[in-house]
Amino acid sequence: MKCCLALLMALSCFHANATRALPDTTIALDLQMRVRSEWRDGYKLANDGESAVLLAPIQRSRMGISGNLSPLQFKLQFQSIRNFFGRPSGEDQGYPGDLNVSEAWVSVPLRNNIQLKVGRQHVAFDNERIVGAVNWSHPGRFLDGIQLQWKRQHGVTSAVYSRDEVTNTQRWMVHHLRTWDQHKLTVLLFDQQSQTEPQAFTAGGTWSVSTSNQMTLGAEAYAQFDPTGSAGYMLVAEAQKTRPQGEVWTCGLDLLSGGKGAFQPFLGTNHKFYGWMDHFYVGTSTDGLANLRLERKTPIFEQKAALGATFHHFRGENGSELLAHEIDVWLTGKSQHGIQWHVGWSIMDPTETHVSRQGSLSQNEWPNAANHLQQWGWISLNFQPSILLK
């Protein structure tokens, strides 16, 4: 909180001086009111069918200011996550519910198109498979640190250093993006050092090409090395086809190593790629995974909404054994008043092998959990206005 007050004072002083010299100053009030109610019957961890299901209504409120005191840019945002009874919603969810700072940063330009951003900020690269901001979750993810970004005509290079004093974790990242013709190539180096969390160095990148017939082909490859000398890998292949009516089909295959060199996407947006039930890399660590997925998304109501579904076929490392099948279905849209709405439902059919790997149930409960359809449903309303103050 002290650093936030200092930031406010610094911005106030800067604003007082900048206003006299720079008439194009802009300041906006950013608000978010998101209400989501979830039905959980096996979300994250398998339910044996006899344990109680949970109806969890949760609200996320954010308020902040952002602006441009040219050449300086800034953002200061607070958030609170609570249930409908006003109690902080966090102890059982793994995040605090009291009022806290979600973003607090200042960005200034340096020489040669280099931008310096300092403070608590959202960091996301590529499709967020390795480093993401997980804004779909209630708290989101923000890193305290420094980011240097160098923009050029056909590429962007970013270097990030962040430190978490609570977990005593520091992270170094370098990301490079290069585009030409219909091709895109990215490279990522990511080192995580910690006294309380897993440590590893991750290196790899992505490649994609867009063809003339509305087809996009992509591939990703990452290697990971921990301090013990163990090595892991992540390999991804994906194809996407967009039809003239706007319908999009996506097919992908993810392969992640297990065993002593199990790959861990520490800051990945895993919910997006490994099923909305969050049984893999969210509910528990996963010892290797093969994930075959097929997705269809269709615009409806004259492009004002979209209906989508994703099917997952989960197997162990290198396809060794069946773990589960999952289907995620959603409907999303936006009203004329700027309110976004989302409805979704996920169903998973697990095997005893998957239930035993999670380790949350005793052995005599495995058959019941394997015969029970795990479910997670949700409905969300999101209002996020930005009011220009100056």
C-alpha positions in Angstrom: 0.0 0.0 0.0 2.9 2.4 0.8 4.3 1.9 -2.8 0.8 2.7 -4.2 0.6 5.9 -2.2 4.1 6.9 -3.4 3.1 6.1 -7.0 0.0 8.3 -6.6 2.0 11.2 -5.2 4.6 10.9 -8.0 1.8 10.9 -10.6 0.2 13.9 -9.0 3.5 15.8 -9.0 4.2 14.8 -12.6 0.7 15.7 -13.6 1.0 19.2 -12.1 4.1 19.8 -14.2 3.0 18.0 -17.3 -0.4 19.7 -17.5 1.1 23.1 -17.9 3.4 22.0 -20.7 1.3 19.2 -22.3 -2.4 20.1 -23.1 -3.1 16.6 -24.6 -3.1 14.9 -21.1 -5.8 12.1 -20.9 -7.0 10.4 -17.7 -9.7 7.7 -17.6 -11.7 6.0 -14.8 -11.7 2.3 -15.5 -14.4 0.1 -13.8 -15.3 -3.5 -13.9 -18.2 -5.3 -12.2 -18.2 -9.0 -13.0 -20.7 -11.4 -11.4 -20.3 -15.1 -11.9 -22.1 -18.1 -10.5 -20.6 -21.5 -10.7 -22.0 -25.0 -10.2 -19.2 -27.4 -9.2 -19.5 -31.1 -9.1 -16.0 -32.3 -9.7 -14.3 -29.1 -10.7 -10.5 -29.3 -10.5 -10.6 -32.5 -8.4 -12.7 -35.6 -9.1 -15.9 -36.0 -7.1 -16.9 -39.6 -6.0 -20.6 -38.7 -6.6 -21.4 -38.8 -2.8 -19.8 -35.6 -1.8 -21.9 -32.4 -1.8 -21.9 -30.2 -4.9 -21.2 -26.5 -4.6 -23.0 -23.5 -5.9 -20.5 -20.6 -5.8 -21.7 -17.1 -6.7 -18.7 -14.8 -6.8 -18.2 -11.1 -7.8 -15.1 -9.3 -8.9 -15.0 -5.6 -8.6 -12.2 -3.5 -10.1 -11.7 0.3 -10.1 -8.7 2.3 -11.3 -7.4 5.2 -13.2 -5.2 5.1 -16.3 -3.9 7.7 -18.6 -1.3 9.4 -20.7 0.7 12.3 -19.4 2.7 12.3 -22.6 5.2 10.8 -22.8 4.4 8.9 -19.6 1.6 6.3 -19.4 0.3 4.9 -16.1 -2.3 2.6 -14.6 -3.4 2.1 -11.0 -6.2 -0.5 -10.4 -7.7 -2.0 -7.2 -9.8 -5.2 -7.1 -11.9 -7.1 -4.6 -13.2 -10.7 -4.9 -16.1 -11.6 -2.7 -19.2 -13.9 -2.6 -22.7 -12.5 -2.5 -22.8 -12.4 1.3 -20.0 -9.9 1.3 -17.4 -12.3 2.8 -14.0 -12.3 1.2 -13.9 -15.2 -1.2 -10.4 -16.6 -1.1 -9.5 -19.0 1.7 -11.0 -22.0 -0.1 -10.1 -20.7 -3.6 -6.4 -20.0 -3.2 -6.5 -16.2 -3.4 -7.2 -13.3 -1.1 -10.6 -11.6 -1.1 -9.7 -8.4 0.6 -9.2 -5.2 -1.4 -5.8 -5.4 -3.1 -3.8 -3.8 -5.9 -4.1 -5.7 -9.2 -2.1 -3.3 -11.4 0.1 -0.3 -10.6 2.6 0.6 -13.2 4.3 3.5 -15.0 5.6 3.3 -18.6 8.0 5.8 -20.2 9.7 5.8 -23.6 13.5 5.5 -23.9 15.6 5.7 -27.0 15.1 3.8 -30.3 11.5 2.8 -29.8 12.2 1.1 -26.4 9.5 1.4 -23.7 10.2 0.9 -20.0 7.4 -0.3 -17.8 7.9 -0.5 -14.0 5.4 -1.9 -11.3 2.7 -4.5 -11.0 1.6 -5.4 -14.5 0.0 -8.1 -16.6 2.4 -10.0 -18.7 1.3 -12.3 -21.5 3.1 -13.7 -24.5 1.8 -15.4 -27.7 -1.3 -17.5 -27.0 -0.4 -17.5 -23.2 0.4 -21.2 -23.2 3.6 -20.6 -21.2 3.2 -17.1 -19.8 -0.3 -15.7 -19.4 -2.5 -13.3 -17.4 -5.3 -15.8 -16.7 -7.9 -13.1 -16.7 -10.7 -15.7 -16.9 -10.0 -16.5 -13.3 -11.3 -14.4 -10.5 -8.0 -12.8 -9.3 -6.1 -12.8 -12.6 -2.4 -12.9 -12.6 -0.1 -9.9 -12.3 3.7 -9.7 -11.8 5.8 -7.2 -9.9 8.7 -6.2 -11.9 10.3 -4.4 -14.9 9.6 -4.8 -18.6 11.6 -3.4 -21.5 9.9 -3.6 -24.9 11.6 -2.8 -28.2 9.3 -2.4 -31.1 10.4 -2.5 -34.7 8.6 -2.7 -38.1 8.4 -6.5 -38.2 8.9 -7.5 -34.7 8.9 -6.9 -30.9 11.4 -7.9 -28.3 10.5 -7.9 -24.6 12.6 -8.5 -21.5 10.9 -9.0 -18.1 12.3 -9.3 -14.6 9.8 -10.0 -11.8 10.0 -10.8 -8.1 7.5 -12.2 -5.6 8.5 -11.4 -2.1 5.7 -13.6 -0.6 7.0 -16.8 -2.2 10.6 -15.6 -2.7 10.4 -16.3 -6.4 12.2 -14.4 -9.2 11.6 -14.8 -12.9 13.6 -13.7 -16.0 11.9 -13.7 -19.4 13.0 -12.7 -22.9 10.5 -12.9 -25.7 11.0 -12.1 -29.4 8.3 -11.9 -32.1 9.1 -11.7 -35.8 6.6 -11.5 -38.7 7.0 -11.6 -42.4 4.6 -12.4 -45.3 2.0 -14.8 -43.8 4.5 -16.3 -41.3 5.0 -15.6 -37.6 7.9 -16.8 -35.4 8.4 -16.3 -31.7 11.2 -17.3 -29.3 10.8 -17.4 -25.5 13.4 -17.9 -22.7 12.0 -18.2 -19.2 13.9 -18.9 -16.0 12.2 -19.3 -12.7 14.1 -19.4 -9.4 12.4 -19.9 -6.1 12.7 -21.2 -2.5 9.1 -22.3 -2.3 8.0 -23.1 -5.8 9.4 -25.4 -8.5 12.5 -24.1 -10.4 13.3 -24.6 -14.1 14.6 -23.0 -17.2 12.2 -23.1 -20.2 13.2 -22.4 -23.8 11.3 -22.7 -27.0 9.1 -21.0 -29.5 6.1 -21.0 -31.9 5.7 -20.8 -35.7 2.5 -20.2 -37.7 1.6 -19.6 -41.3 -1.6 -18.3 -42.8 -2.6 -19.7 -46.2 -4.7 -18.1 -48.9 -7.7 -20.4 -48.2 -8.3 -19.1 -44.7 -6.3 -21.9 -43.1 -3.7 -21.4 -40.3 -1.1 -24.0 -39.4 1.0 -23.7 -36.3 3.6 -25.6 -34.2 5.2 -25.1 -30.8 8.1 -26.7 -29.1 9.6 -26.1 -25.7 12.3 -27.7 -23.6 12.5 -27.4 -19.8 15.5 -28.1 -17.5 15.4 -28.2 -13.7 18.3 -27.9 -11.2 18.6 -31.7 -10.8 19.4 -32.0 -14.5 16.1 -33.5 -15.5 14.7 -32.4 -18.9 11.1 -32.2 -20.1 9.3 -31.1 -23.3 6.1 -29.7 -24.7 5.2 -30.2 -28.4 2.1 -28.8 -30.0 0.6 -29.0 -33.5 -2.5 -27.1 -34.5 -4.6 -26.4 -37.6 -7.4 -23.8 -37.9 -9.9 -23.3 -40.7 -12.2 -20.3 -41.0 -15.2 -20.7 -43.3 -16.8 -17.8 -45.3 -19.8 -17.6 -42.8 -17.3 -16.9 -39.9 -17.4 -20.5 -38.5 -14.0 -21.5 -37.1 -12.8 -25.1 -36.7 -9.6 -25.9 -34.7 -7.8 -29.2 -34.3 -4.8 -29.6 -32.1 -2.5 -32.1 -30.4 -0.5 -31.4 -27.2 2.2 -33.7 -25.9 3.8 -33.0 -22.5 6.5 -35.1 -21.0 6.1 -36.9 -17.6 8.1 -38.9 -15.2 11.2 -37.3 -13.7 11.2 -34.7 -16.4 7.5 -33.7 -16.2 6.9 -30.5 -18.1 5.2 -27.7 -16.0 3.8 -24.6 -17.7 4.2 -22.5 -14.5 2.5 -19.3 -15.8 0.4 -20.8 -18.6 -3.3 -20.2 -19.2 -3.9 -23.9 -18.8 -7.7 -23.6 -18.5 -7.7 -22.5 -22.2 -5.9 -25.6 -23.5 -6.4 -28.5 -21.1 -10.2 -28.4 -20.5 -12.4 -26.1 -18.4 -12.8 -28.7 -15.7 -9.2 -27.7 -14.8 -8.1 -31.3 -13.9 -4.8 -30.9 -15.6 -2.1 -28.4 -14.6 -4.5 -26.5 -12.4 -6.3 -28.8 -10.0 -3.1 -30.9 -9.5 0.2 -31.2 -11.2 0.1 -33.6 -14.2 2.7 -36.4 -14.8 2.7 -36.2 -18.6 -0.2 -35.7 -21.0 -1.4 -36.2 -24.5 -4.4 -34.0 -25.4 -6.2 -34.3 -28.7 -8.8 -31.5 -29.0 -11.4 -30.4 -31.6 -13.2 -27.1 -31.4 -16.0 -25.4 -33.4 -17.1 -21.8 -32.9 -20.0 -20.3 -34.8 -21.3 -16.7 -34.8 -25.0 -16.5 -34.3 -27.7 -13.7 -33.9 -26.2 -11.7 -36.7 -22.7 -11.8 -35.3 -23.8 -10.5 -31.9 -23.1 -13.8 -30.1 -21.1 -17.0 -30.6 -21.7 -20.6 -29.8 -18.8 -22.9 -29.3 -17.8 -26.4 -28.2 -14.5 -28.1 -27.5 -13.9 -31.9 -27.3 -10.9 -33.3 -25.4 -9.4 -36.7 -25.5 -6.9 -37.0 -22.7 -4.3 -39.8 -22.4 -1.1 -40.3 -20.5 2.4 -39.4 -21.7 2.9 -40.5 -25.4 -0.7 -41.7 -25.4 0.0 -44.6 -23.1 -3.3 -44.9 -21.3 -6.8 -43.3 -21.4 -7.3 -40.6 -18.7 -10.6 -38.9 -19.6 -12.9 -37.4 -22.2 -14.3 -33.9 -21.7 -16.6 -31.6 -23.6 -16.9 -27.8 -23.0 -19.9 -25.9 -24.5 -20.4 -22.1 -24.2 -22.5 -19.3 -25.5 -21.2 -15.7 -25.3 -22.4 -12.3 -26.4 -22.7 -8.6 -25.7 -25.8 -6.4 -25.1 -26.4 -3.0 -26.6 -25.6 -1.5 -23.2 -22.0 -2.9 -23.2 -22.7 -5.8 -20.8 -21.0 -9.0 -21.8 -22.6 -12.3 -20.9 -21.2 -15.8 -20.9 -22.8 -19.2 -20.2 -20.9 -22.4 -20.2 -21.1 -26.1 -19.2 -18.4 -28.8 -19.0 -18.7 -32.5 -18.6 -15.8 -34.9 -18.0 -15.9 -38.7 -18.1 -12.8 -39.8 -16.1 -11.1 -43.2 -15.8 -9.8 -44.8 -12.6 -6.3 -44.1 -13.9 -7.0 -40.4 -13.9 -8.6 -40.4 -10.5 -5.7 -42.3 -9.0 -3.2 -39.9 -10.6 -4.9 -36.9 -8.9 -4.5 -38.5 -5.5 -7.4 -36.7 -3.9 -9.5 -39.8 -3.1 -8.8 -43.0 -1.4 -8.5 -46.2 -3.5 -12.0 -47.5 -2.5 -13.5 -44.3 -3.9 -11.9 -44.5 -7.3 -14.6 -46.7 -9.0 -17.4 -44.3 -7.9 -15.5 -41.3 -9.1 -14.7 -43.0 -12.4 -18.5 -43.8 -12.9 -19.6 -40.3 -12.0 -19.8 -37.6 -14.7 -17.8 -34.6 -13.4 -19.5 -31.3 -14.2 -18.9 -27.6 -14.0 -21.3 -25.0 -15.1 -21.2 -21.2 -15.0 -23.0 -18.0 -16.0 -21.3 -14.6 -16.0 -22.3 -11.0 -16.5 -19.5 -8.5 -17.1 -19.8 -4.7 -17.2 -16.5 -2.9 -17.9 -16.9 0.8 -18.7 -14.1 3.3 -19.1 -15.0 7.0 -18.4 -12.8 9.7 -19.8 -12.1 12.3 -17.1 -9.7 14.5 -19.0 
